[in-house]
Amino acid sequence: MRGIDTNDTSRYGCAVKLTSLDLNLLVALDALLDEESVTRAAERLFVGQPAMSATLAKLRSIFNDPLLVREGRGLRRTPTAEGLRAPLTRILVDIQHLIDSSHDFDPATSDRVFTIVASDYVGVVLLRPVLEYLATAAPQVEIVVRPVQPGLLDDLARGVADLVIYPAGLLPRNHPFNTRVLFEDHFVCVADSQHPDLDGELSVEQFATLPFLGANQGIMRSIAEEHLDANGHQ
């Protein structure tokens, strides 16, 4: 493996000694690159916008790159910034794991914050009783529940979410995360008992052609849609 020559500033821009680098800058960099907004990054880290602007200026000097550039009314990441996202996430996750491993986790006294990505349905069926239990077993632990949205696995990879509760059948088959079945459920169809086109039975073909009321998660596909598509029905 070739070592990095910290004197090679022609390749690495502004060389910075690790001992002189405030690691909090990496947390700020992660927020800035994730939000693509100085204002939102400042709100996320509970600091003032002027302070975050000053931090961005310092990061630009360290990486010898603008990192975020103006595009229309907002900001977008530069190619250098895009290349920093994955290794930055790994570094921050590793640091967090290092810190966590040095302390025995005691739920009765812990004040950690856990972020869970889950649907409203999961919130009612699974998380509500869990939160009721944690109110006694871990009274100082805070659980933040975020809605399901595109990029949920990316949030998990970058440490934005600690846990994703989602149907396995809707996830990519080659994802790198450990999974466990928490519970199983099944769908039923509810129809008017006096429906003129039904005689006690409802076939897939009838379901696909009759008007029906459905609910989805915006642009996210549902299990019902996946099963209907698998059977050749829109």
Residue, then its C-alpha position, 0 to 999 in steps of 0.5 A: m500500500r502506498g503511503i500518503d506524502t503529506n508534503d505532496t501539496s500539489r496532489y492533496g491541496c492544503a496539507v493539514k496535520l491531524t493534530s491541528l484539525d478540529l474533528n468537529l469540522l468533519v461533523a459540520l462538513d457532513a451536515l453541509l454536504d448532506e443538506e447542501s445549505v448553510t442555513r439547514a446545516a446550522e439548524r441541524l447542528f444548533v449553531g448560528q448561520p454566521a458560525m456555519s458560514a465561517t466553518l464552510a470557509k475554513l473547510r474550503s481552505i482545508f480541502n482547497d475546493p469550494l465544496l458547495v457552489r451556487e446553483g440557482r437559489g441553492l447550493r450544490r456539491t462539487p465533484t470533490a465534495e461528492g467524492l468526500r461523502a462516502p469516506l466521511t460517513r465511514i470515518l464518522v460512523d467508525i468514530q461513533h462506534l469507537i466512542d460507544s464501545s468504550h462505554d457499557f450501554d445501560p438503558a436505565t441511565s443512557d441519554r442517547v438519541f436513536t433515529i428510526v425510519a419507519s412508516d405510520y403503520v409500523g409506528v402504530v403496530l410495533l413502535r407504540p408498545v416499544l416506546e411505552y416500554l422504553a418510557t420505563a426501561a430507558p426513560q432518558v433515551e430519545i427515539v426520533v422516528r422519521p418517515v420512509q422516503p427514498g434514500l432510506l438505505d443511504d441514510l442508514a449507511r451514512g449514520v443518519a438513521d440507526l435503524v430502518i424498519y421496512p418490508a424486506g421484499l421492497l429492498p434491493r436484494n444486494h444491500p449490505f445490511n444485516t436484517r431480521v424479521l420483526f413480524e409478519d402480516h398479511f393483506v385482506c380486501v374489504a368490499d361492500s357485502q352488497h357489491p353487485d359484481l361480487d358473489g362472496e369471492l374476489s379474484v385478482e382479475q376483479f381486483a385489478t379491474l374494479p375501482f378501489l381505494g388505496a393508500n401509498q407512501g407518495i413516490m415509494r412503491s407499496i407491497a400491494e403494487e409489487h404483488l400486482d405487478a408480479n402477477g401482471h396487473q396494473 
